[in-house]
Structures are given as C-alpha cells and as structure tokens.
Amino acid sequence: MAEPAFTDVFGEGATQTETTITIPKANLPGLTAVAENTPESIIAGLCLLLTTTLSTTNQTNNADQQVTVAYSGFPTFVTRNEVRYRQDIYNVNFEAVDTQAGIDPNNY
C-alpha cells in the first residue's frame, strides 16, 4: 500500500501548501468549533481523530503507515494544587528504519 493520504489522516477538506496546513474543526471529534478554541482543545480533538485514522489496526493493514496514535486505556489521577484531575494518556509511536537517533519529521 501507500503512505496514508493527507485527507485519509486529517479528513475531508484538510489541505496543505508549502507553508500552511488547514484542518477543518468539524473533522475533530468532540470539539465544539468556536472562533477561538484553545490550543489544548484542538490538540485533544486531534488525538481523538488520530486514534481512528492512525490506529494500530490501520497500520497492520498498511505497512507504509509509520505513525500510530492510541489511547492507553488506563486513565490515571493526578493532584495539582490540591485539585484532583483525571489524566488520559495517549501514545504516539514513530517507526523508522534504525539509522538515526531521535525523530526526523522528514522520515515519516
């Protein structure tokens, strides 16, 4: 198979140029689109989207997919300033031929 297409990963209407990427907010599950969503809410929506489009199941079916995103399935709880928070953990895995240390975005 081939590398996943941009719209396969980010959804219909997602585009890119040499200098910008555009992902419609409607593509981000659970996000209520408003004029000024917080960066963190957009990241959360991206995580929810990518657990579907860059799943390990999709990678099994397409060996050219080198990145997977998965929910750990095990929320934890943390306390900051005497307030208890639920912490949901998402894992992002990058796979490349073992010729370098670290992540080079150009290899994916």
C-alpha positions, 0 to 999 in steps of 0.5 A: 500500500501507500503512505496514508493520504493527507485527507485519509489522516486529517479528513475531508477538506484538510489541505496543505501548501508549502507553508500552511496546513488547514484542518477543518474543526468539524473533522475533530471529534468532540470539539465544539468549533468556536472562533477561538478554541484553545490550543489544548482543545484542538490538540485533544480533538486531534488525538481523538481523530488520530486514534481512528485514522492512525490506529494500530489496526490501520497500520497492520493493514498498511505497512507504509503507515509509520505513525500510530496514535492510541489511547492507553486505556488506563486513565490515571489521577493526578493532584495539582494544587490540591485539585484532583484531575483525571489524566488520559494518556495517549501514545504516539509511536514513530517507526523508522528504519534504525539509522538515526537517533531521535525523530526526523519529521522528514522520515515519516 
